[in-house]
Amino acid sequence: MIIHEKYMQRCIELAIKGAGSVSPNPMVGAVLVYQDRIIGEGYHAQFGGPHAEVNCINSVKIEDYSLIKQATLYVSLEPCAHYGKTPPCANLIITNSIKHVVIGTKDPFASVNGNGIQLLQDAGIVVEVGILEKACRRLNAFFFSFHEKKRPYIILKWAQTADQKIASNDEQRLLISNPVSNNLVHQWRSEVAAILIGTNTALKDNPSLNNRLWAGNSPIRLVIDLSLRLPLSLNLFSDGLPTIVFNYTKTEIVGKLQFEKIQKNQSVIDQIIGYCYANHFNSLFVEGGAAILQSFIDASLWDEARVITNQSKLIYDGLDAPLLNNYSVLSNKKLLDDEIVIYLNK
């Protein structure tokens, strides 16, 4: 078991290299081991590209080809059993006569979900499942939320002062987190499908909501503007990047700007989450003001909260930060004068 965990951990390390490049597909790593020696390894690097198992087997050196049949394949997620953008990986494993496969966790996607394991077992392959399962599920939290909960994985984010204020009471934008933390926020943005703010945040902060401080794609921007009172001169509407505006008035597309009409007699949050699921956004990053953040918390519609606290800044008179409940702490670290705590919804 210790050896299994060692190589599954390597699968996870490899899989993470695909962060921000494979969504909405999962991140997957694979390692091929012969007598406690890695003879091949690979990961899913690009959406639509070869899967981890393919890259792993293709990485084996010519002098080690004959060892593939005697090796054990470790893979962090159940090999696929269906034809999508690539052929089934389960068939590839069978074709290469691999006799032993160790899997981190089952794949919840309906076209796989045990079918890959069954194909391998029907071919006489010894299959073990559930090695570092919690870590493998955590690796693809977005993917599991989308397929199991039928909604995006929801991350709340805010920065607060040492006295738990999220904004000043005047119209001036309050800069709380330091430049190092700001870079980290842009990295977070590069890893999610969509990002959401409300009308007041758009007006007061005039944010761009892209990840210009980090490599990778910017998320699709979602804005709640129920009365359509935001001026089109805002950065969100004038930089040419896609933006979706949820409102009570119209459904219309103007260039990269998309207006989505929602119903007045239904929950705004529920309709936005439904829109994300229908459009295959597997993750939603909520950077809105205190009211929007608290509404997600009160509805228990959140998976993570990432809170940046500037421990040297006090403003005394300002808007209170949201209040979490029913949470556990996933991690806690310092970046200069900022403390960054990531909470999980229990």
C-alpha positions in Angstrom: 0.0 0.0 0.0 2.9 2.4 0.8 4.3 1.8 -2.7 0.9 2.4 -4.2 0.5 5.7 -2.4 4.0 6.8 -3.5 3.2 6.4 -7.2 -0.3 7.7 -6.9 1.1 10.8 -5.3 3.4 11.1 -8.4 0.3 10.9 -10.5 -1.3 13.8 -8.7 1.9 15.9 -9.0 1.9 15.3 -12.8 -1.9 15.9 -13.1 -1.5 19.4 -11.5 0.6 20.5 -14.5 -2.6 20.5 -16.6 -4.3 23.1 -14.3 -6.0 25.8 -16.4 -5.4 24.0 -19.7 -7.7 21.0 -19.6 -11.0 22.3 -18.3 -13.8 21.2 -18.5 -12.0 17.9 -18.6 -10.3 16.6 -15.4 -6.6 16.8 -14.6 -5.2 13.3 -14.7 -1.7 11.9 -14.2 -0.4 8.4 -15.0 2.8 6.5 -14.1 4.0 3.1 -15.4 6.1 1.2 -12.9 8.2 -1.9 -13.4 9.9 -3.4 -10.3 9.8 -0.2 -8.4 11.2 1.8 -11.3 9.2 4.4 -13.3 9.5 3.5 -17.0 6.9 6.0 -18.2 4.8 8.9 -17.0 2.4 11.5 -18.5 -0.5 13.8 -17.8 -3.4 15.3 -19.6 -1.8 18.6 -20.8 -4.4 20.2 -23.1 -8.2 20.0 -23.6 -8.8 17.8 -26.7 -5.3 16.5 -26.6 -4.0 13.0 -25.6 -5.0 11.7 -22.2 -2.6 10.9 -19.4 -2.4 7.2 -20.2 -1.5 7.9 -23.8 1.3 10.3 -22.9 2.5 7.9 -20.2 2.8 4.9 -22.5 4.3 7.0 -25.4 7.0 8.2 -23.0 8.4 4.7 -22.5 11.9 4.4 -24.0 12.5 1.9 -26.7 14.7 -0.2 -24.5 11.9 -0.5 -22.0 9.1 -1.4 -24.4 9.2 -5.1 -23.5 8.6 -4.2 -19.9 5.2 -2.6 -20.5 3.3 -5.9 -20.3 4.9 -6.6 -16.9 4.5 -3.1 -15.5 1.8 -1.6 -13.2 -0.1 1.4 -14.5 -1.0 4.0 -11.9 -3.6 6.6 -12.9 -5.3 9.2 -10.7 -8.7 8.9 -12.4 -10.6 5.9 -13.9 -9.5 5.4 -17.5 -12.2 6.5 -20.0 -14.3 3.9 -21.7 -16.0 6.0 -24.5 -15.1 7.8 -27.7 -14.9 11.5 -27.2 -12.2 13.8 -28.6 -9.9 10.8 -28.2 -10.3 7.0 -28.2 -11.0 5.1 -24.9 -7.9 4.8 -22.7 -9.2 1.5 -21.3 -8.8 0.0 -24.8 -5.3 1.4 -25.0 -4.4 -0.3 -21.7 -5.9 -3.6 -22.9 -4.1 -3.4 -26.3 -0.7 -2.9 -24.5 -1.4 -6.0 -22.4 -0.9 -4.2 -19.1 -1.9 -6.7 -16.4 -2.2 -4.5 -13.3 -3.9 -1.1 -13.0 -4.1 1.0 -9.8 -6.7 3.8 -9.9 -7.1 6.8 -7.5 -10.8 7.3 -7.9 -13.8 6.4 -10.1 -14.8 8.9 -12.8 -18.3 10.3 -12.1 -18.9 11.2 -15.8 -21.9 9.2 -16.9 -20.1 7.8 -20.0 -17.4 6.4 -17.8 -18.5 5.9 -14.1 -17.3 2.4 -13.6 -17.4 1.4 -17.3 -13.6 1.8 -17.7 -13.0 -0.4 -14.7 -15.4 -3.0 -16.0 -13.7 -3.1 -19.4 -10.3 -3.6 -17.8 -11.6 -6.4 -15.4 -13.4 -8.1 -18.3 -10.1 -8.2 -20.1 -8.5 -10.1 -17.1 -6.7 -7.1 -15.8 -6.2 -6.8 -12.0 -7.7 -3.5 -11.0 -7.3 -1.7 -7.6 -9.4 1.4 -6.9 -9.3 4.0 -4.1 -5.6 4.7 -3.5 -5.3 8.3 -2.2 -8.9 8.7 -3.2 -9.6 11.8 -1.1 -6.6 13.6 -2.6 -7.5 12.5 -6.2 -11.1 13.7 -5.7 -9.8 17.0 -4.3 -7.5 17.4 -7.3 -10.6 17.5 -9.6 -13.1 19.2 -7.2 -14.5 21.2 -10.1 -15.1 18.1 -12.2 -16.7 16.1 -9.4 -19.0 19.0 -8.3 -20.2 19.5 -11.9 -21.1 15.8 -12.4 -22.2 14.8 -9.0 -23.9 18.0 -7.7 -25.0 19.2 -11.1 -23.6 22.7 -10.4 -20.2 24.5 -10.7 -17.7 24.3 -7.8 -18.3 27.7 -6.1 -15.4 29.6 -4.6 -16.0 32.8 -2.6 -13.1 35.3 -2.4 -12.7 38.5 -0.5 -10.0 40.7 1.0 -10.6 42.2 4.5 -8.8 44.5 6.8 -7.5 43.4 10.2 -10.8 44.7 11.7 -12.8 42.6 9.2 -13.9 45.4 6.9 -14.3 44.6 3.2 -14.8 48.2 1.9 -14.8 51.8 3.1 -18.1 53.7 3.6 -17.2 56.3 1.0 -17.0 55.9 -2.8 -13.3 55.4 -2.8 -11.9 52.0 -3.8 -10.2 50.4 -0.8 -7.0 48.5 -1.8 -6.5 45.9 0.9 -4.3 43.0 -0.3 -0.6 43.4 -1.2 0.9 42.9 -4.7 2.1 39.4 -4.0 -1.4 38.3 -2.9 -2.8 40.1 -6.0 -0.7 37.9 -8.2 -2.0 34.8 -6.4 -5.6 36.0 -7.0 -4.9 36.3 -10.8 -3.5 32.7 -10.7 -6.8 31.6 -9.0 -8.7 33.4 -11.8 -6.8 31.5 -14.5 -7.9 28.2 -13.0 -11.7 28.8 -13.0 -14.3 29.0 -15.8 -16.3 32.0 -14.7 -16.1 34.9 -12.3 -19.0 36.9 -10.7 -19.6 40.3 -9.3 -22.5 42.6 -8.6 -23.6 46.1 -9.6 -22.1 48.0 -6.7 -18.7 46.3 -7.1 -18.6 47.1 -10.8 -19.5 50.7 -10.2 -17.2 51.4 -7.2 -14.1 49.4 -8.2 -14.4 49.3 -12.1 -12.5 46.0 -12.2 -11.3 44.2 -15.3 -11.6 40.7 -13.7 -9.0 39.2 -16.0 -5.8 37.5 -15.0 -3.4 39.9 -16.5 -0.8 39.2 -13.8 -0.7 35.5 -14.5 -0.4 33.3 -17.7 -3.5 31.5 -18.9 -7.0 32.1 -19.9 -9.2 34.7 -18.2 -12.5 33.5 -16.9 -15.8 34.4 -18.4 -17.1 37.4 -16.6 -20.6 37.4 -15.1 -22.2 40.6 -13.8 -25.4 41.0 -11.9 -27.0 44.3 -13.2 -30.7 43.7 -12.7 -31.8 47.3 -13.7 -29.2 47.7 -16.4 -27.7 50.8 -14.8 -24.0 50.1 -15.4 -22.4 52.4 -17.9 -20.9 50.8 -21.0 -17.7 52.7 -20.4 -16.7 50.4 -17.6 -13.7 48.1 -18.1 -15.9 45.1 -18.1 -17.7 46.3 -21.2 -15.0 48.1 -23.1 -11.9 45.8 -23.2 -13.3 43.3 -25.8 -13.4 40.2 -23.5 -16.6 38.2 -23.1 -19.0 39.4 -20.4 -22.5 38.2 -19.5 -24.9 40.6 -17.8 -27.8 39.1 -15.8 -30.8 41.4 -15.8 -34.6 41.6 -15.6 -35.1 43.3 -19.0 -33.6 41.6 -22.1 -31.7 38.8 -23.7 -29.4 40.2 -26.3 -25.9 39.8 -27.7 -23.8 42.8 -28.7 -20.3 41.8 -29.8 -18.6 40.2 -26.8 -21.3 41.5 -24.5 -24.2 39.2 -23.7 -27.4 40.1 -21.8 -29.2 37.3 -20.1 -32.8 38.0 -18.9 -33.7 36.3 -15.6 -37.0 35.9 -13.8 -38.0 38.3 -11.0 -39.9 35.6 -9.1 -37.0 33.2 -8.8 -33.7 33.3 -6.9 -31.1 35.3 -8.8 -28.3 33.0 -7.4 -30.1 29.8 -8.4 -30.6 31.1 -11.9 -27.0 32.1 -12.3 -25.8 28.7 -11.0 -28.3 27.0 -13.4 -26.9 29.1 -16.3 -23.4 28.0 -15.4 -24.3 24.4 -15.4 -26.2 24.6 -18.7 -23.2 26.3 -20.3 -20.6 23.8 -18.9 -18.9 26.3 -16.5 -17.6 23.8 -14.0 -16.3 26.5 -11.5 -17.6 29.9 -10.4 -15.3 32.4 -8.6 -17.4 34.9 -6.7 -15.6 38.2 -6.1 -18.7 40.3 -5.5 -19.4 42.6 -2.6 -20.5 41.6 0.9 -24.2 41.3 0.1 -23.6 38.8 -2.8 -21.0 36.8 -0.9 -23.3 36.6 2.2 -26.2 35.5 0.0 -24.2 32.5 -1.2 -23.1 31.7 2.3 -26.7 32.0 3.7 -27.9 29.6 1.0 -25.0 27.2 1.7 -24.1 27.5 -2.0 -20.4 27.5 -1.7 -17.5 25.0 -1.6 -14.5 27.1 -0.7 -14.0 30.6 0.7 -10.6 32.2 0.1 -10.1 35.1 2.5 -7.2 37.5 2.4 -6.7 39.5 5.6 -4.3 42.4 5.6 -3.0 42.2 9.2 -1.6 45.7 9.2 -4.5 47.6 7.8 -7.3 49.0 10.0 -10.1 51.4 8.9 -12.5 51.1 11.8 -15.5 52.6 9.9 -16.4 50.5 6.9 -18.5 47.7 5.4 -18.3 44.5 7.4 -16.9 41.4 5.8 -19.2 38.4 5.2 -19.6 35.9 8.0 -19.0 32.2 7.4 -20.6 29.3 9.2 -20.3 25.5 9.2 -16.7 25.5 7.9 -13.4 23.8 8.3 -9.9 25.3 7.5 -8.1 23.7 4.5 -5.0 25.9 4.6 -3.5 29.0 6.1 -0.4 30.9 5.0 1.3 34.3 5.1 2.3 36.5 2.2 4.1 39.5 3.6 1.4 41.3 5.7 -1.4 39.2 4.3 -2.8 36.1 5.8 -4.6 33.8 3.4 -7.0 31.3 4.8 -8.9 28.8 2.6 -12.1 27.5 4.2 -14.2 24.5 3.1 -18.0 24.2 3.5 -18.6 21.3 5.8 
